Amino acid sequence: MNQKYICTVCDYLYDPAIGDPDSGIMPGTAFADIPDDWECPVCGVGKEDFEIYEER
């Protein structure tokens, strides 16, 4: 499953299909597999400030 995660501070949406190439996170990388020191590319908060994105 392609589970997306959303930043609770700025609403940046992490999509594993896209990854975060600018931060070295390649497409296909699950959120759980991102290093713990990764930060939101928009606002800079850590992984702990993300939650599962529920598509409506």
Backbone as ProteinMPNN parsed JSONL, in Angstrom:
{"seq_chain_A": "MNQKYICTVCDYLYDPAIGDPDSGIMPGTAFADIPDDWECPVCGVGKEDFEIYEER", "coords_chain_A": {"N_chain_A": [[0.831, -1.197, 0.0], [0.406, 2.258, -0.693], [1.018, 4.322, 1.469], [0.391, 7.576, 2.463], [1.723, 10.419, 4.203], [1.045, 13.248, 6.251], [2.223, 16.498, 7.106], [1.646, 17.893, 10.227], [2.019, 20.492, 10.818], [2.472, 22.182, 8.526], [1.053, 21.036, 6.468], [2.376, 19.708, 4.397], [2.555, 17.047, 2.129], [3.754, 13.858, 2.297], [4.513, 11.61, -0.14], [5.105, 8.341, -0.805], [5.513, 7.353, -3.397], [6.656, 9.435, -4.724], [8.654, 10.356, -3.046], [11.335, 12.26, -1.546], [13.338, 13.629, -3.255], [15.108, 15.862, -3.196], [16.074, 15.807, -0.645], [17.412, 13.484, -0.598], [15.79, 11.255, -0.417], [14.627, 8.652, -2.049], [12.233, 7.966, -4.715], [9.647, 5.632, -3.959], [10.307, 5.064, -1.378], [9.226, 4.045, 1.703], [7.48, 5.737, 4.357], [8.203, 4.862, 6.91], [10.756, 3.99, 6.453], [12.306, 6.196, 6.105], [15.096, 8.077, 7.252], [15.427, 8.808, 10.775], [16.269, 11.385, 11.329], [15.348, 12.968, 9.332], [13.776, 15.873, 7.992], [10.817, 17.861, 7.543], [10.529, 19.092, 4.292], [9.417, 21.563, 3.826], [8.716, 23.039, 6.218], [10.487, 22.191, 8.185], [10.082, 20.611, 10.5], [10.294, 17.546, 12.467], [9.971, 13.941, 11.818], [8.167, 13.093, 13.746], [6.13, 14.891, 13.761], [4.394, 14.24, 11.769], [1.502, 12.632, 10.443], [-0.594, 9.839, 9.546], [-2.039, 10.181, 6.397], [-5.331, 10.518, 5.628], [-7.171, 9.843, 2.931], [-9.962, 11.469, 1.583]], "CA_chain_A": [[0.0, 0.0, 0.0], [1.149, 3.503, -0.836], [0.503, 5.164, 2.546], [0.912, 8.937, 2.493], [1.772, 11.062, 5.52], [0.916, 14.699, 6.151], [2.823, 17.298, 8.178], [0.588, 18.531, 11.002], [2.345, 21.909, 10.966], [2.324, 22.962, 7.287], [0.253, 20.26, 5.51], [3.161, 19.049, 3.341], [2.149, 15.661, 1.979], [4.802, 12.933, 1.855], [3.999, 10.525, -0.969], [6.21, 7.403, -1.055], [5.731, 7.188, -4.838], [7.472, 10.566, -5.16], [9.797, 10.5, -2.147], [11.811, 13.631, -1.348], [14.668, 13.551, -3.88], [15.979, 16.969, -2.79], [16.666, 15.436, 0.649], [18.037, 12.174, -0.743], [14.811, 10.19, -0.202], [14.281, 8.246, -3.401], [10.865, 7.471, -4.935], [9.449, 4.256, -3.522], [10.729, 4.925, 0.019], [8.131, 4.114, 2.68], [7.725, 6.721, 5.426], [8.895, 4.181, 8.013], [12.147, 3.764, 6.061], [13.025, 7.474, 6.064], [15.913, 8.242, 8.467], [14.769, 9.523, 11.87], [16.682, 12.789, 11.378], [14.758, 13.674, 8.195], [12.904, 16.977, 8.366], [9.87, 18.319, 6.534], [11.24, 19.992, 3.38], [8.761, 22.869, 3.776], [8.779, 23.807, 7.469], [11.631, 21.782, 8.992], [9.807, 19.791, 11.679], [10.719, 16.161, 12.341], [8.993, 12.9, 11.47], [7.173, 12.939, 14.806], [5.042, 15.827, 13.5], [3.62, 13.749, 10.638], [0.508, 11.605, 10.749], [-1.12, 9.16, 8.372], [-2.982, 10.982, 5.637], [-6.547, 9.795, 5.267], [-7.806, 10.447, 1.759], [-11.41, 11.561, 1.748]], "C_chain_A": [[0.871, 1.254, 0.0], [0.646, 4.521, 0.187], [1.184, 6.524, 2.551], [0.848, 9.471, 3.923], [1.728, 12.57, 5.326], [1.548, 15.377, 7.369], [1.702, 18.036, 8.904], [0.846, 20.024, 11.198], [2.021, 22.689, 9.689], [1.513, 22.261, 6.197], [1.042, 19.731, 4.309], [2.773, 17.58, 3.314], [3.324, 14.827, 1.474], [4.154, 11.768, 1.132], [5.161, 9.594, -1.283], [6.511, 7.197, -2.539], [6.643, 8.278, -5.395], [8.755, 10.658, -4.337], [10.097, 11.968, -1.89], [13.228, 13.685, -1.915], [15.629, 14.663, -3.467], [16.663, 16.696, -1.459], [17.296, 14.05, 0.602], [17.103, 11.002, -0.485], [14.256, 9.813, -1.578], [12.82, 7.811, -3.517], [10.764, 5.996, -4.553], [9.85, 4.013, -2.08], [9.531, 5.091, 0.951], [8.492, 5.107, 3.779], [8.517, 6.109, 6.573], [10.379, 3.987, 7.726], [12.957, 5.045, 5.913], [13.856, 7.591, 7.346], [15.207, 9.116, 9.506], [15.142, 11.005, 11.931], [16.173, 13.594, 10.177], [13.827, 14.757, 8.708], [11.972, 17.324, 7.212], [10.591, 19.305, 5.614], [10.616, 21.388, 3.297], [8.99, 23.662, 5.053], [9.861, 23.341, 8.444], [11.35, 20.978, 10.241], [10.205, 18.339, 11.407], [9.591, 15.201, 12.004], [7.88, 12.76, 12.5], [5.978, 13.877, 14.608], [4.239, 15.467, 12.25], [2.616, 12.718, 11.126], [0.01, 10.998, 9.441], [-2.164, 10.046, 7.713], [-4.145, 10.117, 5.212], [-7.191, 10.495, 4.091], [-9.312, 10.386, 1.919], [-12.114, 11.416, 0.421]], "O_chain_A": [[1.934, 1.29, 0.619], [-0.06, 5.466, -0.165], [2.409, 6.612, 2.632], [0.031, 9.035, 4.734], [2.293, 13.105, 4.372], [1.428, 14.903, 8.499], [0.899, 18.724, 8.274], [-0.024, 20.741, 11.694], [1.373, 23.734, 9.75], [1.307, 22.823, 5.121], [0.443, 19.344, 3.305], [2.673, 16.942, 4.362], [3.83, 15.049, 0.373], [3.352, 11.031, 1.706], [6.109, 10.0, -1.956], [7.649, 6.898, -2.899], [7.318, 8.079, -6.405], [9.814, 10.996, -4.864], [9.214, 12.819, -2.003], [14.2, 13.774, -1.166], [16.837, 14.437, -3.395], [17.708, 17.277, -1.166], [17.673, 13.501, 1.637], [17.563, 9.869, -0.346], [13.506, 10.577, -2.186], [12.23, 7.344, -2.543], [11.684, 5.215, -4.796], [9.753, 2.886, -1.594], [8.9, 6.148, 0.982], [9.667, 5.294, 4.094], [9.396, 6.755, 7.143], [11.175, 3.836, 8.654], [14.153, 4.996, 5.628], [13.371, 7.24, 8.421], [14.482, 10.047, 9.157], [14.411, 11.799, 12.523], [16.523, 14.764, 10.02], [13.167, 14.585, 9.733], [12.303, 17.105, 6.047], [11.203, 20.258, 6.097], [11.232, 22.302, 2.749], [9.408, 24.819, 5.0], [10.128, 24.025, 9.432], [12.28, 20.677, 10.99], [10.426, 17.952, 10.259], [8.424, 15.585, 11.915], [6.769, 12.351, 12.161], [4.929, 13.679, 15.22], [3.489, 16.294, 11.732], [2.859, 12.018, 12.109], [0.177, 11.579, 8.368], [-3.051, 10.589, 8.372], [-3.972, 9.111, 4.525], [-7.699, 11.609, 4.225], [-9.863, 9.37, 2.342], [-13.343, 11.467, 0.365]]}, "name": "protein", "num_of_chains": 1, "seq": "MNQKYICTVCDYLYDPAIGDPDSGIMPGTAFADIPDDWECPVCGVGKEDFEIYEER"}
